Amino acid sequence: MSEAKIYRISFYNQGNIYELHARDIHQGNMYAFLEIEDIIFGERSAIVVDPAEEKLKLEFEGVKRTYIPLQAVIRIDEVEREGANKIIAADGHSSKVTPFPGPQSHSLHHQD
């Protein structure tokens, strides 16, 4: 029997980049949305608690599935094991993810 797949999904949300791990993703019945189900969070028994992951856990508490607009998705990776879910400032210079031009991009300001 094959192992269950785990996906790492990076997407824009409210000016930040969210990185979630989930067991099931697909394009659902809602046109132009990625459907994410069974979001994976780390064990609460861990000695070190990551505040960003705790914030995400609270934000997605009780959520059976979430729908992300396709234009907000940066990247989807199939990974061997789950990792930490996190929130990254989209305009942060320490990010390893280069934002793709989209609805969250900064607009050009022209002076007259």
C-alpha positions in Angstrom: 0.0 0.0 0.0 1.4 3.4 -0.9 2.0 6.2 1.6 -0.4 9.1 1.9 0.7 12.1 0.0 1.5 15.4 1.7 1.5 18.7 0.0 3.1 22.1 0.9 1.0 24.9 -0.5 2.3 28.5 -0.6 -0.2 31.3 -1.3 -0.9 35.0 -0.8 -3.4 36.0 1.9 -3.9 39.5 3.2 -0.5 40.8 2.3 1.4 37.8 3.6 2.5 34.5 2.2 0.9 31.5 3.9 2.6 28.1 3.8 0.4 25.1 4.7 0.8 21.4 4.7 -2.2 19.2 3.7 -3.1 15.7 2.7 -5.6 16.5 0.0 -5.7 19.3 -2.6 -7.6 19.6 -5.9 -9.5 21.9 -8.1 -13.0 21.6 -6.7 -16.4 22.5 -8.1 -15.8 26.2 -7.5 -14.2 27.5 -10.7 -10.8 29.1 -10.3 -10.3 27.9 -6.7 -7.9 25.4 -5.2 -9.6 23.2 -2.6 -7.4 22.3 0.4 -8.6 19.6 2.8 -7.1 17.9 5.9 -4.6 20.6 6.9 -1.7 19.1 8.9 -0.5 20.8 12.1 2.4 19.8 14.3 1.9 18.0 17.6 0.9 20.2 20.6 3.3 18.1 22.8 6.3 19.8 21.2 8.5 21.6 23.7 9.0 24.6 21.4 5.8 26.3 20.2 5.9 28.3 17.0 3.6 31.3 17.3 3.0 31.6 13.6 1.9 27.9 13.4 -0.3 28.5 16.5 -1.9 31.5 14.8 -2.6 29.4 11.7 -4.0 26.6 13.8 -6.4 29.0 15.4 -7.3 30.6 12.1 -8.2 27.2 10.5 -9.7 25.6 13.6 -12.9 23.8 12.7 -12.3 24.3 9.0 -13.1 21.2 7.0 -11.8 22.5 3.7 -10.7 25.9 2.5 -10.8 27.4 -1.0 -7.9 29.5 -2.2 -8.2 31.6 -5.5 -5.9 30.1 -8.1 -4.3 33.5 -8.8 -3.2 33.6 -5.1 -1.3 30.3 -5.3 2.5 30.6 -5.6 3.6 27.0 -5.5 2.5 23.5 -4.6 5.0 20.8 -3.7 4.5 17.2 -2.9 6.8 16.5 0.1 8.0 13.4 1.9 6.9 14.6 5.4 5.0 17.4 7.0 6.8 20.6 8.0 6.0 23.7 10.0 3.1 25.8 8.7 4.1 29.5 8.6 3.2 33.0 7.7 5.9 35.0 5.8 5.7 38.8 5.2 5.3 39.2 1.5 7.5 42.3 1.4 10.1 40.8 3.7 13.6 40.6 2.3 14.4 37.4 4.3 11.8 35.4 2.3 13.1 32.7 0.0 9.9 33.0 -2.1 9.9 35.7 -4.8 6.3 37.0 -5.1 4.7 36.5 -8.5 3.0 39.6 -9.9 -0.7 39.3 -8.9 -3.4 41.0 -7.0 -1.3 41.5 -3.9 1.6 43.1 -5.8 2.6 46.7 -5.2 1.3 49.0 -7.9 3.5 51.5 -9.6 3.1 55.1 -8.4 3.5 57.7 -11.0 4.0 61.4 -10.1 2.5 64.0 -12.4 
